[in-house]
């Protein structure tokens, strides 16, 4: 059974930092690209950052480039999202996701809430 479980969310002052973690199980983590998505209240889900299976190539949404960094430790089946210089627009539920290449089936965690306060 494929599972991804996020942690690390919380409340943080604007300008502060948080590091989200996501542990995958039930699949060959080192062969899967991983993604972080965010959903702000009342808005659509947006792709925040992505990482290839080996972590050598990463991408971030324009709004987070230079502030958020995705990384992974395949030995620990874990992907991270380091969030720096947080702003109020960063308040959202953040989801760790992956997708099975063979079936294109997507897998989502339960999400972890990040709230940025002024």
Backbone torsions as a table, in degrees:
resi	resn	phi	psi	omega
1	UNK	NA	123.8	179.7
2	UNK	-74.6	129.0	175.6
3	UNK	-138.0	142.3	169.1
4	UNK	-130.9	130.8	-174.6
5	UNK	-127.6	118.1	-178.3
6	UNK	-91.1	156.1	173.2
7	UNK	-156.7	168.2	173.8
8	UNK	105.0	-5.3	178.9
9	UNK	-70.7	173.6	179.1
10	UNK	163.1	-166.1	179.2
11	UNK	-103.2	135.5	-176.8
12	UNK	-143.1	148.1	176.1
13	UNK	-70.4	147.5	174.8
14	UNK	-55.7	135.7	-176.2
15	UNK	92.9	-10.8	-178.7
16	UNK	-86.0	-172.3	-175.5
17	UNK	-132.2	153.5	171.9
18	UNK	-143.9	152.8	174.5
19	UNK	-124.9	116.7	177.4
20	UNK	-90.5	147.3	176.2
21	UNK	-126.4	153.2	177.7
22	UNK	-144.7	122.9	178.7
23	UNK	-104.9	127.8	178.7
24	UNK	-101.9	148.1	176.2
25	UNK	-149.9	159.0	178.4
26	UNK	83.7	6.3	177.5
27	UNK	-153.1	166.3	-178.0
28	UNK	-80.6	85.2	-170.8
29	UNK	-51.3	-41.0	-173.6
30	UNK	-69.2	-9.1	179.2
31	UNK	-108.6	10.5	-177.5
32	UNK	-118.5	131.8	165.9
33	UNK	-64.0	149.4	-179.2
34	UNK	-127.4	151.7	-174.5
35	UNK	-137.9	151.7	167.2
36	UNK	-116.7	128.2	174.8
37	UNK	-116.1	154.7	175.9
38	UNK	-129.4	143.9	175.7
39	UNK	-132.3	109.3	174.7
40	UNK	-80.2	153.1	-177.5
41	UNK	-57.7	127.3	178.0
42	UNK	80.2	3.9	-178.6
43	UNK	-121.9	166.8	178.5
44	UNK	-75.1	159.3	174.0
45	UNK	-66.4	139.7	178.2
46	UNK	-128.1	143.6	173.7
47	UNK	-74.5	125.2	-178.3
48	UNK	-96.6	-46.5	-176.7
49	UNK	-158.8	155.6	179.1
50	UNK	-141.9	157.0	179.3
51	UNK	-140.7	136.1	171.5
52	UNK	-66.4	169.4	-174.5
53	UNK	-61.1	-31.5	-179.5
54	UNK	-95.2	-0.8	177.5
55	UNK	77.3	3.3	-175.2
56	UNK	-78.3	-24.9	177.9
57	UNK	-123.3	127.8	178.4
58	UNK	-130.8	156.1	176.0
59	UNK	-139.2	151.0	176.5
60	UNK	-133.8	151.0	175.4
61	UNK	-61.4	151.8	-178.1
62	UNK	-53.3	-37.0	-175.1
63	UNK	-68.9	-17.2	-174.8
64	UNK	-116.4	-6.0	-179.8
65	UNK	-57.7	131.0	-178.8
66	UNK	90.0	-11.9	-179.7
67	UNK	-120.5	-36.7	-179.4
68	UNK	-108.5	143.3	177.8
69	UNK	-134.4	127.5	173.9
70	UNK	-97.4	138.6	176.6
71	UNK	-147.8	170.1	-178.9
72	UNK	-149.5	154.7	174.2
73	UNK	-126.8	97.7	-175.4
74	UNK	-66.3	-24.7	176.8
75	UNK	-67.0	-25.0	-179.6
76	UNK	-107.0	5.1	-178.3
77	UNK	53.0	41.5	-172.7
78	UNK	-131.2	137.5	171.6
79	UNK	-119.3	145.1	-175.2
80	UNK	-121.2	157.7	169.4
81	UNK	-133.9	105.4	175.3
82	UNK	-84.7	121.8	-175.4
83	UNK	-116.7	113.5	179.6
84	UNK	-115.0	162.0	177.1
85	UNK	49.2	49.1	-176.8
86	UNK	-66.1	143.0	177.4
87	UNK	-122.7	166.8	-174.3
88	UNK	-59.5	-29.4	179.2
89	UNK	-67.8	-12.0	177.5
90	UNK	-80.8	-5.7	176.8
91	UNK	-65.4	118.7	-175.1
92	UNK	-173.3	167.0	166.4
93	UNK	-88.6	128.9	-179.0
94	UNK	-107.5	131.4	-176.4
95	UNK	-118.7	135.5	170.6
96	UNK	-89.8	132.5	-177.1
97	UNK	-139.0	159.6	170.9
98	UNK	-148.7	173.9	-177.4
99	UNK	-145.0	135.3	177.6
100	UNK	-79.0	119.7	-175.8
101	UNK	-61.5	-37.3	-175.1
102	UNK	-68.6	-39.0	-174.3
103	UNK	-110.1	-11.3	-175.0
104	UNK	62.9	17.7	178.3
105	UNK	-78.5	133.6	-179.4
106	UNK	-96.1	148.4	178.7
107	UNK	-127.8	132.3	-177.0
108	UNK	-125.6	147.4	171.4
109	UNK	-84.1	-174.8	-178.1
110	UNK	-82.8	-12.2	178.2
111	UNK	92.5	155.8	174.2
112	UNK	-134.8	131.7	-172.5
113	UNK	-85.3	131.1	172.3
114	UNK	-116.3	127.0	178.9
115	UNK	-125.1	121.5	-179.3
116	UNK	-103.8	122.6	-177.5
117	UNK	-114.0	150.3	-179.1
118	UNK	-88.2	NA	NA
